[in-house]
């Protein structure tokens, strides 16, 4: 048991050292935002899923809506190093940023449940809530993210 704990502690130390050295090398090179964010691909996928849901709501294809909704609720997460970059950038707004993600998760789950019950009006309502959550986050963060991570290269 002690051996497993020691391995975990060692692994955590190695990971921490790698993260710090990666950050230090990037900083030393004067290029703190060198790579495009994985978040960009995640958002593109989210957009595709939102379009698919819209299409399937219009067709009353509740089975596909129920299948796609969790892809939005449980979307991919950026790698740890990227999360650190994002959190460093959002700074004091990290709680607000995370709250938007939580709202998106909740709305996606409610959308899935409504679609599983084949409750059209509730599906439309849950989807509207999901869209409002996305829009609010985009209004607060999209432009600053684009300017910081892409336009100031």
C-alpha positions, -999 to 999 in steps of 0.1 A, spaced: 0 0 0 28 24 9 45 15 -24 14 26 -44 12 59 -25 49 66 -31 43 59 -69 14 83 -69 34 110 -51 63 105 -75 40 106 -106 24 138 -93 58 154 -88 69 144 -123 37 158 -139 41 190 -119 77 194 -129 68 188 -166 40 214 -164 63 239 -147 91 233 -172 68 235 -202 55 268 -189 90 281 -181 103 271 -216 73 288 -232 78 319 -211 115 320 -218 109 319 -255 86 349 -252 57 329 -267 32 323 -239 3 315 -262 20 295 -290 -5 267 -298 -42 270 -308 -65 260 -280 -81 226 -281 -111 246 -268 -115 259 -303 -122 224 -317 -144 216 -287 -166 247 -295 -167 238 -332 -180 203 -322 -205 220 -298 -218 241 -327 -222 210 -349 -241 193 -321 -264 223 -316 -272 223 -353 -279 186 -353 -303 191 -323 -321 219 -340 -325 198 -371 -338 168 -351 -362 189 -330 -377 202 -362 -382 166 -373 -394 155 -338 -367 129 -338 -365 127 -300 -343 96 -301 -315 115 -319 -320 146 -297 -316 124 -266 -285 109 -282 -268 142 -291 -277 162 -259 -251 144 -237 -224 152 -263 -231 189 -254 -236 183 -217 -205 161 -213 -183 178 -239 -146 171 -242 -123 190 -219 -91 208 -229 -59 192 -217 -47 202 -182 -20 226 -195 -46 244 -216 -70 246 -187 -43 263 -167 -38 288 -196 -75 295 -197 -79 299 -160 -48 322 -158 -64 343 -186 -100 345 -170 -84 352 -136 -111 365 -112 -138 354 -137 -129 317 -133 -160 311 -112 -183 328 -137 -166 308 -166 -171 275 -147 -207 284 -138 -215 287 -175 -201 253 -181 -222 239 -152 -253 256 -167 -246 240 -201 -242 206 -185 -275 209 -166 -294 222 -196 -280 194 -218 -291 168 -192 -325 183 -190 -327 183 -228 -318 146 -229 -344 138 -203 -371 157 -221 -363 140 -254 -363 106 -238 -398 114 -226 -407 126 -261 -420 158 -245 -418 183 -274 -426 215 -255 -402 206 -228 -375 197 -253 -379 231 -269 -378 248 -235 -347 229 -224 -330 237 -257 -338 274 -253 -322 273 -219 -291 256 -234 -289 282 -261 -292 310 -236 -264 295 -215 -242 293 -246 -250 328 -257 -243 343 -223 -209 326 -221 -200 337 -256 -211 373 -249 -188 374 -219 -158 354 -231 -157 348 -269 -143 381 -280 -117 384 -252 -106 348 -259 -102 354 -296 -83 386 -290 -60 371 -264 -54 336 -278 -55 343 -316 -53 380 -326 -24 389 -304 1 364 -318 
